[in-house]
Amino acid sequence: MLLAACAGEAPPVDAAGWPEADALFHSDPRWLGADGAYSVDLGGDRILWLFGDTFLAKEPGGTASDAYFLRNSAAIQTGRDPSRALMAFYWGADADGGPESFVANDGADWFWPGGGARIGDALILFYGRIATPSGDPSGFENVAWRALVVDDPDDEPSVWTMHDATLPTGGDIFLGTAALLTDDYLYAYGENGDVFHDVYVARWPVASAASGDLSSPAWWCGDSWAASCGGEPAVVVPTGASELSVQAGGSLAPFVMVQTEGVGAATLALRTAPAPEGPWSGPFSFFRPPESRDGETDVYAGKAHAGLAGGDLVATYVPADLYFPRFVRASYR
């Protein structure tokens, strides 16, 4: 099976929706939905969830039509099987005690989550800095990336101490679309923000990453890793996705990437590779959400969650009309 997946044949995967797990996102009467839905394994039985745009009821029982709108929020899942786990949601508080984004806005700019990884006692979280384009008040554009270091990830997120990692200067590739910790390196995937979503990858030794020093990444140049490729780094996945996940291990292939494939009525698709830099296969669609079948609902934010139990692969996507993530679990034949 592993050799077939890496050689370019469609992988043998069976997948189905998991409504028993969907209830996890409906367990707080104030948290009324969000997108994004990245997860980070914190160890033990704790999983961190990072969400993007979030509706927060002004009081329990409120509705999304009369709710606070936050640019990001977070949650801690206790228990690795989402159909049996507990979830506690978190957001920030402004100077007057009112709710604000978990990672606060910076002036007119806001932050949408990406991947993350726990390295020993440190937690590294990637976010994109998002701005409103000039002349397009309803639009958005990724203008930079940010990495936060949490020094006390075993505490509750409401009392975390977070500070910015040191980032490289210059460059137009926004890292953090996905993160992967393997082989003594922290890998970060990213894109340059154009409509094609070509994917690049950089890495740091774990010691540097854990200390918050991300100033000197090594880039994949197509045949080797280097601080500079003498030009733009190599594209590891052409026409990828603005959100995705990469995980190691499992019987399907050494590395598996999950994304949404297509625009609007999209599917969940996976790619496989023998190494974090590739070569990557696919994409192979393995699940068509029921919302994609009506031709009217946008489906996006597809990604897998390596820390979760209940299937060989556990993924989520977000249907725009529902605005709650929905679970999918897959088994490998």
Protein Blocks (a to p, Z undefined) as FASTA:
>chain_A
ZZmmmnopacdddddddfklmmmmmmbfklgcdehjiaddebhjbdcdddddddddfbgh
iafklccddfbdcdddehjblklmccdddddddfkopacdfbacehjbccdddddddehj
bccdddddddddehiakbccdfbdcddddfblmbcfklcccddddddeehjddehjbccd
eehiacddddehianopacdddddfklmmnopakbccddehjaccfbeoiacddfbghia
fbdcddeedjkbmbdcdddedehjacddddddfbfnbpcehjddfbdcfklmnopacceh
iacdfkbghifbdcddddfklopacddddddZZ
